[in-house]
Amino acid sequence: MDTTRKLDGLIQFPSNLNMKPFTTIGMKENGASEKENAGPDSLYEYDLFAVINHEGQLNNGHYTNYARCGEKWYRFDDDK
């Protein structure tokens, strides 16, 4: 069964993300010694600074990029 497909709708995501729940440390519920060595939660926090978009079909198309520099967002498109 082939489950490969492209999502065509809008996807919402936060501008900051804590990745700790997606790490092996965050997934383990037991083992206090591992959690103690995990470091502060701030080590797992990320701020969004770029988004890559694909326009077209699954096997062809064009990529564009939005990237933040300071407080401003810029669109990059090598087609223009």
Biopython code that builds the backbone (N, CA, C, O; Angstrom):
import numpy as np
from Bio.PDB.StructureBuilder import StructureBuilder

atoms = [
    (1, "MET", "N", (0.843, -1.185, 0.000)),
    (1, "MET", "CA", (0.000, 0.000, 0.000)),
    (1, "MET", "C", (0.885, 1.243, 0.000)),
    (1, "MET", "O", (1.733, 1.392, 0.880)),
    (2, "ASP", "N", (0.704, 2.132, -0.965)),
    (2, "ASP", "CA", (1.474, 3.366, -1.051)),
    (2, "ASP", "C", (0.723, 4.476, -0.333)),
    (2, "ASP", "O", (-0.405, 4.802, -0.704)),
    (3, "THR", "N", (1.337, 5.059, 0.691)),
    (3, "THR", "CA", (0.686, 6.138, 1.446)),
    (3, "THR", "C", (1.354, 7.482, 1.192)),
    (3, "THR", "O", (1.090, 8.446, 1.910)),
    (4, "THR", "N", (2.217, 7.561, 0.179)),
    (4, "THR", "CA", (2.892, 8.805, -0.137)),
    (4, "THR", "C", (1.921, 9.737, -0.844)),
    (4, "THR", "O", (1.337, 9.383, -1.869)),
    (5, "ARG", "N", (1.753, 10.924, -0.292)),
    (5, "ARG", "CA", (0.892, 11.920, -0.926)),
    (5, "ARG", "C", (1.320, 13.296, -0.448)),
    (5, "ARG", "O", (1.966, 13.434, 0.591)),
    (6, "LYS", "N", (0.959, 14.293, -1.204)),
    (6, "LYS", "CA", (1.299, 15.663, -0.867)),
    (6, "LYS", "C", (0.120, 16.324, -0.179)),
    (6, "LYS", "O", (-1.024, 16.153, -0.598)),
    (7, "LEU", "N", (0.397, 17.083, 0.881)),
    (7, "LEU", "CA", (-0.636, 17.859, 1.558)),
    (7, "LEU", "C", (-0.790, 19.183, 0.836)),
    (7, "LEU", "O", (0.186, 19.918, 0.686)),
    (8, "ASP", "N", (-1.989, 19.503, 0.387)),
    (8, "ASP", "CA", (-2.215, 20.735, -0.364)),
    (8, "ASP", "C", (-2.809, 21.854, 0.480)),
    (8, "ASP", "O", (-2.842, 23.003, 0.039)),
    (9, "GLY", "N", (-3.274, 21.545, 1.677)),
    (9, "GLY", "CA", (-3.911, 22.559, 2.508)),
    (9, "GLY", "C", (-2.907, 23.354, 3.326)),
    (9, "GLY", "O", (-1.714, 23.051, 3.349)),
    (10, "LEU", "N", (-3.415, 24.370, 3.990)),
    (10, "LEU", "CA", (-2.575, 25.179, 4.875)),
    (10, "LEU", "C", (-2.225, 24.379, 6.119)),
    (10, "LEU", "O", (-3.043, 23.607, 6.620)),
    (11, "ILE", "N", (-1.024, 24.564, 6.608)),
    (11, "ILE", "CA", (-0.575, 23.914, 7.829)),
    (11, "ILE", "C", (-0.207, 24.994, 8.821)),
    (11, "ILE", "O", (0.603, 25.872, 8.521)),
    (12, "GLN", "N", (-0.793, 24.935, 9.994)),
    (12, "GLN", "CA", (-0.473, 25.906, 11.039)),
    (12, "GLN", "C", (0.523, 25.288, 12.002)),
    (12, "GLN", "O", (0.425, 24.111, 12.347)),
    (13, "PHE", "N", (1.483, 26.096, 12.432)),
    (13, "PHE", "CA", (2.485, 25.630, 13.386)),
    (13, "PHE", "C", (2.906, 26.818, 14.232)),
    (13, "PHE", "O", (2.814, 27.964, 13.791)),
    (14, "PRO", "N", (3.369, 26.548, 15.445)),
    (14, "PRO", "CA", (3.741, 27.656, 16.344)),
    (14, "PRO", "C", (5.060, 28.298, 15.929)),
    (14, "PRO", "O", (5.864, 27.687, 15.225)),
    (15, "SER", "N", (5.273, 29.525, 16.368)),
    (15, "SER", "CA", (6.531, 30.209, 16.065)),
    (15, "SER", "C", (7.636, 29.808, 17.039)),
    (15, "SER", "O", (8.810, 30.055, 16.765)),
    (16, "ASN", "N", (7.284, 29.194, 18.171)),
    (16, "ASN", "CA", (8.301, 28.599, 19.044)),
    (16, "ASN", "C", (7.849, 27.188, 19.378)),
    (16, "ASN", "O", (6.655, 26.914, 19.498)),
    (17, "LEU", "N", (8.815, 26.302, 19.524)),
    (17, "LEU", "CA", (8.519, 24.893, 19.715)),
    (17, "LEU", "C", (9.493, 24.289, 20.717)),
    (17, "LEU", "O", (10.703, 24.497, 20.623)),
    (18, "ASN", "N", (8.960, 23.545, 21.672)),
    (18, "ASN", "CA", (9.794, 22.806, 22.617)),
    (18, "ASN", "C", (9.845, 21.361, 22.123)),
    (18, "ASN", "O", (8.822, 20.677, 22.090)),
    (19, "MET", "N", (11.019, 20.906, 21.746)),
    (19, "MET", "CA", (11.186, 19.574, 21.164)),
    (19, "MET", "C", (11.431, 18.476, 22.198)),
    (19, "MET", "O", (11.541, 17.305, 21.834)),
    (20, "LYS", "N", (11.519, 18.834, 23.479)),
    (20, "LYS", "CA", (11.836, 17.839, 24.498)),
    (20, "LYS", "C", (10.872, 16.645, 24.484)),
    (20, "LYS", "O", (11.332, 15.512, 24.626)),
    (21, "PRO", "N", (9.549, 16.847, 24.318)),
    (21, "PRO", "CA", (8.649, 15.684, 24.298)),
    (21, "PRO", "C", (8.944, 14.697, 23.169)),
    (21, "PRO", "O", (8.508, 13.548, 23.234)),
    (22, "PHE", "N", (9.672, 15.121, 22.139)),
    (22, "PHE", "CA", (9.958, 14.269, 20.990)),
    (22, "PHE", "C", (11.340, 13.624, 21.063)),
    (22, "PHE", "O", (11.764, 12.958, 20.119)),
    (23, "THR", "N", (12.045, 13.818, 22.180)),
    (23, "THR", "CA", (13.355, 13.210, 22.378)),
    (23, "THR", "C", (13.217, 11.962, 23.231)),
    (23, "THR", "O", (12.186, 11.757, 23.872)),
    (24, "THR", "N", (14.243, 11.131, 23.244)),
    (24, "THR", "CA", (14.195, 9.935, 24.090)),
    (24, "THR", "C", (14.120, 10.312, 25.551)),
    (24, "THR", "O", (13.504, 9.598, 26.342)),
    (25, "ILE", "N", (14.736, 11.423, 25.929)),
    (25, "ILE", "CA", (14.684, 11.871, 27.321)),
    (25, "ILE", "C", (13.258, 12.259, 27.693)),
    (25, "ILE", "O", (12.766, 11.883, 28.758)),
    (26, "GLY", "N", (12.602, 13.001, 26.826)),
    (26, "GLY", "CA", (11.236, 13.432, 27.096)),
    (26, "GLY", "C", (10.236, 12.297, 27.056)),
    (26, "GLY", "O", (9.210, 12.360, 27.732)),
    (27, "MET", "N", (10.510, 11.254, 26.276)),
    (27, "MET", "CA", (9.578, 10.137, 26.152)),
    (27, "MET", "C", (9.667, 9.167, 27.329)),
    (27, "MET", "O", (8.706, 8.458, 27.625)),
    (28, "LYS", "N", (10.807, 9.137, 27.992)),
    (28, "LYS", "CA", (10.960, 8.212, 29.120)),
    (28, "LYS", "C", (10.249, 8.774, 30.336)),
    (28, "LYS", "O", (10.497, 9.911, 30.738)),
    (29, "GLU", "N", (9.379, 7.989, 30.913)),
    (29, "GLU", "CA", (8.646, 8.447, 32.088)),
    (29, "GLU", "C", (9.336, 7.991, 33.369)),
    (29, "GLU", "O", (9.087, 8.549, 34.438)),
    (30, "ASN", "N", (10.184, 7.003, 33.272)),
    (30, "ASN", "CA", (10.914, 6.513, 34.433)),
    (30, "ASN", "C", (12.387, 6.838, 34.262)),
    (30, "ASN", "O", (12.825, 7.205, 33.171)),
    (31, "GLY", "N", (13.149, 6.705, 35.336)),
    (31, "GLY", "CA", (14.592, 6.950, 35.261)),
    (31, "GLY", "C", (14.943, 8.372, 35.622)),
    (31, "GLY", "O", (15.316, 9.153, 34.746)),
    (32, "ALA", "N", (14.835, 8.731, 36.884)),
    (32, "ALA", "CA", (15.111, 10.095, 37.336)),
    (32, "ALA", "C", (16.530, 10.517, 37.002)),
    (32, "ALA", "O", (16.771, 11.694, 36.736)),
    (33, "SER", "N", (17.479, 9.584, 37.009)),
    (33, "SER", "CA", (18.865, 9.973, 36.742)),
    (33, "SER", "C", (19.020, 10.506, 35.324)),
    (33, "SER", "O", (19.804, 11.429, 35.104)),
    (34, "GLU", "N", (18.295, 9.952, 34.357)),
    (34, "GLU", "CA", (18.380, 10.456, 32.985)),
    (34, "GLU", "C", (17.768, 11.840, 32.874)),
    (34, "GLU", "O", (18.301, 12.703, 32.176)),
    (35, "LYS", "N", (16.652, 12.058, 33.559)),
    (35, "LYS", "CA", (16.012, 13.360, 33.512)),
    (35, "LYS", "C", (16.878, 14.425, 34.170)),
    (35, "LYS", "O", (16.900, 15.570, 33.719)),
    (36, "GLU", "N", (17.588, 14.061, 35.226)),
    (36, "GLU", "CA", (18.460, 15.013, 35.900)),
    (36, "GLU", "C", (19.583, 15.467, 34.980)),
    (36, "GLU", "O", (20.010, 16.618, 35.058)),
    (37, "ASN", "N", (20.069, 14.586, 34.110)),
    (37, "ASN", "CA", (21.159, 14.915, 33.198)),
    (37, "ASN", "C", (20.665, 15.541, 31.897)),
    (37, "ASN", "O", (21.469, 15.853, 31.018)),
    (38, "ALA", "N", (19.366, 15.724, 31.767)),
    (38, "ALA", "CA", (18.801, 16.219, 30.519)),
    (38, "ALA", "C", (19.064, 17.702, 30.304)),
    (38, "ALA", "O", (18.978, 18.171, 29.169)),
    (39, "GLY", "N", (19.375, 18.440, 31.332)),
    (39, "GLY", "CA", (19.598, 19.879, 31.210)),
    (39, "GLY", "C", (18.280, 20.629, 31.280)),
    (39, "GLY", "O", (17.210, 20.023, 31.329)),
    (40, "PRO", "N", (18.365, 21.946, 31.285)),
    (40, "PRO", "CA", (17.139, 22.753, 31.377)),
    (40, "PRO", "C", (16.281, 22.638, 30.124)),
    (40, "PRO", "O", (16.779, 22.347, 29.036)),
    (41, "ASP", "N", (14.987, 22.870, 30.297)),
    (41, "ASP", "CA", (14.067, 22.802, 29.153)),
    (41, "ASP", "C", (14.454, 23.763, 28.038)),
    (41, "ASP", "O", (14.142, 23.513, 26.874)),
    (42, "SER", "N", (15.130, 24.859, 28.377)),
    (42, "SER", "CA", (15.503, 25.844, 27.350)),
    (42, "SER", "C", (16.437, 25.255, 26.293)),
    (42, "SER", "O", (16.546, 25.801, 25.195)),
    (43, "LEU", "N", (17.116, 24.142, 26.612)),
    (43, "LEU", "CA", (17.972, 23.493, 25.618)),
    (43, "LEU", "C", (17.169, 22.897, 24.466)),
    (43, "LEU", "O", (17.718, 22.635, 23.395)),
    (44, "TYR", "N", (15.885, 22.686, 24.681)),
    (44, "TYR", "CA", (15.034, 22.026, 23.691)),
    (44, "TYR", "C", (14.079, 23.005, 23.005)),
    (44, "TYR", "O", (13.230, 22.586, 22.219)),
    (45, "GLU", "N", (14.207, 24.298, 23.293)),
    (45, "GLU", "CA", (13.298, 25.291, 22.729)),
    (45, "GLU", "C", (13.896, 25.930, 21.484)),
    (45, "GLU", "O", (15.065, 26.315, 21.466)),
    (46, "TYR", "N", (13.073, 26.037, 20.445)),
    (46, "TYR", "CA", (13.505, 26.591, 19.158)),
    (46, "TYR", "C", (12.542, 27.678, 18.713)),
    (46, "TYR", "O", (11.335, 27.569, 18.929)),
    (47, "ASP", "N", (13.069, 28.723, 18.095)),
    (47, "ASP", "CA", (12.264, 29.784, 17.496)),
    (47, "ASP", "C", (12.295, 29.619, 15.984)),
    (47, "ASP", "O", (13.355, 29.419, 15.390)),
    (48, "LEU", "N", (11.135, 29.705, 15.376)),
    (48, "LEU", "CA", (11.028, 29.569, 13.925)),
    (48, "LEU", "C", (11.735, 30.729, 13.235)),
    (48, "LEU", "O", (11.508, 31.888, 13.584)),
    (49, "PHE", "N", (12.587, 30.428, 12.260)),
    (49, "PHE", "CA", (13.233, 31.500, 11.505)),
    (49, "PHE", "C", (13.165, 31.268, 10.008)),
    (49, "PHE", "O", (13.568, 32.139, 9.237)),
    (50, "ALA", "N", (12.663, 30.109, 9.572)),
    (50, "ALA", "CA", (12.542, 29.874, 8.134)),
    (50, "ALA", "C", (11.486, 28.807, 7.855)),
    (50, "ALA", "O", (11.245, 27.917, 8.670)),
    (51, "VAL", "N", (10.868, 28.920, 6.688)),
    (51, "VAL", "CA", (9.866, 27.947, 6.228)),
    (51, "VAL", "C", (10.139, 27.683, 4.759)),
    (51, "VAL", "O", (10.337, 28.617, 3.982)),
    (52, "ILE", "N", (10.149, 26.421, 4.376)),
    (52, "ILE", "CA", (10.339, 26.049, 2.975)),
    (52, "ILE", "C", (9.000, 25.558, 2.431)),
    (52, "ILE", "O", (8.322, 24.746, 3.061)),
    (53, "ASN", "N", (8.628, 26.061, 1.256)),
    (53, "ASN", "CA", (7.371, 25.693, 0.611)),
    (53, "ASN", "C", (7.658, 24.996, -0.708)),
    (53, "ASN", "O", (8.634, 25.308, -1.391)),
    (54, "HIS", "N", (6.801, 24.052, -1.058)),
    (54, "HIS", "CA", (6.912, 23.392, -2.361)),
    (54, "HIS", "C", (5.610, 23.617, -3.110)),
    (54, "HIS", "O", (4.531, 23.313, -2.603)),
    (55, "GLU", "N", (5.720, 24.154, -4.323)),
    (55, "GLU", "CA", (4.559, 24.377, -5.178)),
    (55, "GLU", "C", (4.650, 23.408, -6.340)),
    (55, "GLU", "O", (5.690, 23.313, -6.992)),
    (56, "GLY", "N", (3.586, 22.698, -6.601)),
    (56, "GLY", "CA", (3.583, 21.757, -7.712)),
    (56, "GLY", "C", (3.153, 20.377, -7.256)),
    (56, "GLY", "O", (2.533, 20.215, -6.206)),
    (57, "GLN", "N", (3.494, 19.388, -8.068)),
    (57, "GLN", "CA", (3.122, 18.007, -7.797)),
    (57, "GLN", "C", (4.200, 17.327, -6.961)),
    (57, "GLN", "O", (5.256, 17.903, -6.699)),
    (58, "LEU", "N", (3.923, 16.106, -6.551)),
    (58, "LEU", "CA", (4.851, 15.361, -5.713)),
    (58, "LEU", "C", (6.181, 15.096, -6.413)),
    (58, "LEU", "O", (7.232, 15.120, -5.774)),
    (59, "ASN", "N", (6.142, 14.848, -7.709)),
    (59, "ASN", "CA", (7.365, 14.499, -8.433)),
    (59, "ASN", "C", (8.000, 15.666, -9.200)),
    (59, "ASN", "O", (9.041, 15.482, -9.830)),
    (60, "ASN", "N", (7.398, 16.860, -9.161)),
    (60, "ASN", "CA", (8.012, 18.042, -9.776)),
    (60, "ASN", "C", (7.412, 19.294, -9.163)),
    (60, "ASN", "O", (6.390, 19.238, -8.478)),
    (61, "GLY", "N", (8.048, 20.410, -9.413)),
    (61, "GLY", "CA", (7.527, 21.659, -8.870)),
    (61, "GLY", "C", (8.627, 22.654, -8.594)),
    (61, "GLY", "O", (9.703, 22.603, -9.190)),
    (62, "HIS", "N", (8.339, 23.561, -7.680)),
    (62, "HIS", "CA", (9.251, 24.664, -7.394)),
    (62, "HIS", "C", (9.248, 24.944, -5.892)),
    (62, "HIS", "O", (8.202, 24.918, -5.244)),
    (63, "TYR", "N", (10.432, 25.209, -5.357)),
    (63, "TYR", "CA", (10.565, 25.528, -3.938)),
    (63, "TYR", "C", (10.722, 27.031, -3.742)),
    (63, "TYR", "O", (11.398, 27.701, -4.522)),
    (64, "THR", "N", (10.094, 27.549, -2.698)),
    (64, "THR", "CA", (10.308, 28.916, -2.244)),
    (64, "THR", "C", (10.610, 28.857, -0.754)),
    (64, "THR", "O", (10.408, 27.829, -0.108)),
    (65, "ASN", "N", (11.093, 29.963, -0.220)),
    (65, "ASN", "CA", (11.501, 29.994, 1.175)),
    (65, "ASN", "C", (11.115, 31.333, 1.785)),
    (65, "ASN", "O", (11.246, 32.375, 1.142)),
    (66, "TYR", "N", (10.646, 31.305, 3.013)),
    (66, "TYR", "CA", (10.442, 32.507, 3.815)),
    (66, "TYR", "C", (11.424, 32.422, 4.970)),
    (66, "TYR", "O", (11.515, 31.392, 5.639)),
    (67, "ALA", "N", (12.154, 33.496, 5.204)),
    (67, "ALA", "CA", (13.135, 33.496, 6.294)),
    (67, "ALA", "C", (13.068, 34.824, 7.040)),
    (67, "ALA", "O", (12.831, 35.881, 6.456)),
    (68, "ARG", "N", (13.284, 34.731, 8.343)),
    (68, "ARG", "CA", (13.234, 35.910, 9.201)),
    (68, "ARG", "C", (14.651, 36.418, 9.450)),
    (68, "ARG", "O", (15.569, 35.647, 9.728)),
    (69, "CYS", "N", (14.798, 37.721, 9.344)),
    (69, "CYS", "CA", (16.041, 38.384, 9.720)),
    (69, "CYS", "C", (15.637, 39.495, 10.673)),
    (69, "CYS", "O", (15.033, 40.484, 10.257)),
    (70, "GLY", "N", (15.965, 39.338, 11.947)),
    (70, "GLY", "CA", (15.479, 40.274, 12.956)),
    (70, "GLY", "C", (13.981, 40.106, 13.105)),
    (70, "GLY", "O", (13.502, 39.006, 13.382)),
    (71, "GLU", "N", (13.245, 41.176, 12.924)),
    (71, "GLU", "CA", (11.777, 41.126, 13.033)),
    (71, "GLU", "C", (11.093, 41.063, 11.674)),
    (71, "GLU", "O", (9.868, 40.964, 11.608)),
    (72, "LYS", "N", (11.861, 41.118, 10.590)),
    (72, "LYS", "CA", (11.278, 41.123, 9.245)),
    (72, "LYS", "C", (11.366, 39.740, 8.610)),
    (72, "LYS", "O", (12.328, 39.000, 8.819)),
    (73, "TRP", "N", (10.327, 39.407, 7.821)),
    (73, "TRP", "CA", (10.303, 38.157, 7.056)),
    (73, "TRP", "C", (10.547, 38.480, 5.594)),
    (73, "TRP", "O", (10.036, 39.474, 5.079)),
    (74, "TYR", "N", (11.331, 37.642, 4.922)),
    (74, "TYR", "CA", (11.657, 37.814, 3.513)),
    (74, "TYR", "C", (11.273, 36.568, 2.741)),
    (74, "TYR", "O", (11.384, 35.452, 3.247)),
    (75, "ARG", "N", (10.817, 36.769, 1.502)),
    (75, "ARG", "CA", (10.481, 35.639, 0.617)),
    (75, "ARG", "C", (11.613, 35.479, -0.399)),
    (75, "ARG", "O", (12.021, 36.443, -1.047)),
    (76, "PHE", "N", (12.106, 34.263, -0.526)),
    (76, "PHE", "CA", (13.154, 33.962, -1.487)),
    (76, "PHE", "C", (12.577, 33.043, -2.566)),
    (76, "PHE", "O", (11.946, 32.029, -2.268)),
    (77, "ASP", "N", (12.804, 33.417, -3.806)),
    (77, "ASP", "CA", (12.279, 32.655, -4.924)),
    (77, "ASP", "C", (13.268, 32.779, -6.085)),
    (77, "ASP", "O", (13.403, 33.860, -6.660)),
    (78, "ASP", "N", (13.940, 31.723, -6.431)),
    (78, "ASP", "CA", (14.956, 31.802, -7.484)),
    (78, "ASP", "C", (14.345, 31.880, -8.883)),
    (78, "ASP", "O", (15.072, 31.967, -9.873)),
    (79, "ASP", "N", (13.023, 31.849, -8.970)),
    (79, "ASP", "CA", (12.355, 31.976, -10.248)),
    (79, "ASP", "C", (12.193, 33.453, -10.635)),
    (79, "ASP", "O", (11.918, 33.766, -11.793)),
    (80, "LYS", "N", (12.363, 34.340, -9.679)),
    (80, "LYS", "CA", (12.152, 35.780, -9.921)),
    (80, "LYS", "C", (13.407, 36.559, -9.612)),
    (80, "LYS", "O", (13.426, 37.781, -9.754)),
]
sb = StructureBuilder()
sb.init_structure("model")
sb.init_model(0)
sb.init_chain("A")
sb.init_seg("    ")
for serial, (resi, resn, name, xyz) in enumerate(atoms, 1):
    if name == "N":
        sb.init_residue(resn, " ", resi, " ")
    sb.init_atom(name, np.array(xyz, "f"), 0.0, 1.0, " ", f" {name:<3s}", serial, name[0])
structure = sb.get_structure()
